[in-house]
Amino acid sequence: MSDPVILILVSAALALVAILYAVIMWSTRRSARYLMRVVGIVLLLVGLYITGISQLLLQGVRTLIEWLNTEVLDTQMWVGIALGGLGLLAFLIGGFIKAPTRAEAKTKRLERDAAERDRIAAQAAKNQAKSPTPPPLPRKTEPAVTTPAKPAEPAKPTNPDDEVANILKKHGIE
């Protein structure tokens, strides 16, 4: 079978699978999302064929098959295959895990921050309890400075103008 025939058959088969998926999803959910996805997949397949990328992919698959036929599968190869399979399985399982909404993520972040603050406060209290506070250091005493006695201030005036005059006198402004 020639390469163009193989590519057309593979592309048609993939398009049919995509269309079948869209029909099933449309009948259950009535969402245009699935129809748009199928249109995108079919256009992608046609674009790959026209640009020649599907021919390149076919050559890559043939090279991979040839490599598998000539490669000796020793322990290192089996470990690599097992790790690759586990990685693929983890990726697929991750697709089924529900992503948190923004509100859920914000709530979890606030809870983590509060828990971190509580942990830091508990650690500080624990450290405070372990090490008693040292006695205060004695302060140097300086000789007392005597200040001249201030003249007695006059009684508080009741007139606002007298208050202003007294403030100005106090600051040396007359």
C-alpha positions in Angstrom: 0.0 0.0 0.0 1.4 3.4 -0.9 2.0 6.2 1.7 -0.8 8.5 0.4 -3.4 5.7 0.7 -2.3 4.8 4.2 -2.4 8.5 5.3 -5.9 9.0 3.8 -7.2 5.9 5.5 -5.7 6.8 8.9 -7.0 10.4 8.6 -10.5 9.2 7.6 -10.5 6.7 10.5 -9.5 9.4 13.0 -12.1 11.7 11.6 -14.8 9.1 12.0 -13.8 8.4 15.6 -14.0 12.1 16.3 -17.4 12.4 14.6 -18.7 9.4 16.6 -17.5 11.0 19.8 -19.2 14.3 18.9 -22.5 12.6 18.1 -22.5 10.7 21.4 -21.6 13.8 23.4 -24.1 15.9 21.5 -26.9 13.5 22.3 -26.1 13.5 26.0 -25.2 17.1 26.7 -26.5 19.2 23.8 -23.4 21.4 23.8 -21.8 23.0 20.8 -18.5 22.5 22.5 -18.2 19.0 21.2 -19.2 19.9 17.6 -16.5 22.6 17.5 -13.9 20.2 18.8 -14.7 17.7 16.0 -14.6 20.4 13.4 -11.2 21.4 14.8 -9.9 17.8 14.7 -11.1 17.2 11.1 -9.6 20.5 9.9 -6.3 19.6 11.7 -6.2 16.2 10.0 -6.8 17.8 6.6 -4.1 20.5 7.3 -1.6 17.8 8.3 -2.2 15.9 5.1 -1.9 19.0 2.9 1.3 20.3 4.5 3.0 16.9 4.4 3.4 16.7 8.2 1.3 13.5 8.2 3.9 12.0 5.8 6.6 13.0 8.2 4.6 11.4 11.1 4.2 8.2 9.1 8.0 8.1 8.5 8.5 8.6 12.2 6.2 5.7 13.1 8.0 3.4 10.6 11.3 4.4 12.1 10.0 3.7 15.6 8.8 0.3 14.5 12.1 -0.5 12.8 14.0 0.6 16.0 11.7 -1.6 18.2 12.4 -4.6 15.9 16.2 -4.1 16.1 16.5 -3.0 19.7 17.4 -5.5 22.4 15.2 -5.1 25.4 17.5 -5.3 28.4 16.7 -4.3 32.0 17.4 -0.6 31.4 15.0 -0.5 28.4 12.3 -2.3 30.5 12.7 0.2 33.3 12.4 3.1 30.9 9.3 1.6 29.3 7.8 1.0 32.8 8.5 4.6 33.9 7.1 5.9 30.6 3.9 3.9 31.1 3.6 5.1 34.7 4.0 8.6 33.5 1.3 8.2 30.9 -1.0 6.6 33.5 -0.4 9.4 36.0 -1.2 12.0 33.2 -4.4 10.2 32.3 -5.5 9.9 36.0 -4.7 13.6 36.4 -7.2 14.4 33.7 -10.0 12.9 35.8 -9.2 14.9 39.0 -11.5 17.9 39.4 -9.7 21.2 39.3 -10.6 23.5 42.2 -12.6 26.6 41.5 -11.0 30.1 42.2 -13.1 30.4 45.3 -11.9 27.0 46.6 -8.3 27.8 45.8 -8.6 31.2 47.6 -10.1 29.5 50.7 -7.4 26.9 50.8 -4.7 29.5 50.4 -6.2 31.6 53.3 -6.4 28.4 55.4 -2.7 27.6 54.7 -1.7 31.2 55.5 -3.6 31.1 58.8 -2.1 27.7 59.7 1.4 29.1 58.9 0.8 32.1 61.2 -0.4 29.8 64.0 2.7 27.6 63.5 5.0 30.6 63.7 3.2 32.0 66.8 3.4 28.6 68.5 7.1 28.3 67.7 7.7 31.8 69.0 5.8 31.0 72.2 7.8 27.7 72.6 11.1 29.6 72.1 10.0 32.2 74.6 9.2 29.5 77.2 12.5 27.8 76.7 14.7 30.8 77.2 13.8 33.1 80.1 14.2 36.7 79.5 17.5 38.0 80.8 17.4 40.6 83.6 17.5 44.2 82.4 20.9 45.7 82.1 21.8 48.4 84.7 21.6 51.8 83.3 24.3 54.4 83.7 23.3 57.1 86.1 24.1 60.6 85.1 24.3 63.5 87.6 21.1 65.2 88.0 20.8 68.4 86.1 19.0 71.2 88.0 16.9 73.5 86.0 16.1 77.0 87.1 12.7 77.4 88.4 10.1 78.7 86.0 8.1 81.7 86.8 4.6 81.0 87.8 2.3 81.1 84.9 -0.7 83.3 85.2 -4.1 81.8 85.7 -5.8 80.6 82.6 -7.7 83.4 81.0 -11.2 82.9 80.0 -11.0 85.2 77.0 -9.6 83.6 73.8 -7.6 86.7 73.0 -5.8 86.4 76.4 -5.0 82.7 75.6 -3.4 83.8 72.3 -1.5 86.6 74.0 -0.2 84.2 76.7 0.9 81.7 74.0 2.8 84.4 72.2 4.5 85.5 75.4 5.5 82.0 76.2 7.3 81.7 72.9 8.9 85.1 73.2 6.7 86.9 70.7 5.1 90.1 71.9 
